[in-house]
């Protein structure tokens, strides 16, 4: 009986973590835990081509957007900039389009 209870508890915990681990969702600004927008290499084209300071500024800018269209316009421009950087380094960005970074603003 104890093994079944433990297995059930572990399965529930794993499922909860899997939901929060989806791209673009995780700790919000200024928090250590809880839901909120998250920006990283899975949501931002060219993440690896950005400096640490640029990443921080990008995260702040992304969290400040109130509307999806405004965010998407920024991400289109961001992708163009990252494509230029990638080309200079002989690399290619993966995927197409601006990335899913603004998806958290969809209502």
Phi, psi and omega in degrees: 000319180296321180296320179295318179296317179295316179298320179295316179296317179294321178296317179296318179295318179297319179296319179298316179293324180296322179296315182286343182274004180293146180303138176084006182222128181174205182303136179278179183296133176073013180238160177260341181208165178106164183286157178161173181290145178225137182233127183201199183292343178270345182243351185232112177300136177079016181308316183289346179268358182263149174283167179301319180295318178297322178296316179298315179296320178298315180299316179297316180297316181297320180289340182277342181296140178255336183236147181296315184297317178297317179297315180298320179299318178297316183293328176296315178294320179300316180298318178301315179298316181291327176295321177297315179297317181298317180298319178299329182263005180071028180244173177229142175283143177277157179074181179228157178080183186284350182095170185271014185302333182266357185302332181294343180270352180293138180237000000 
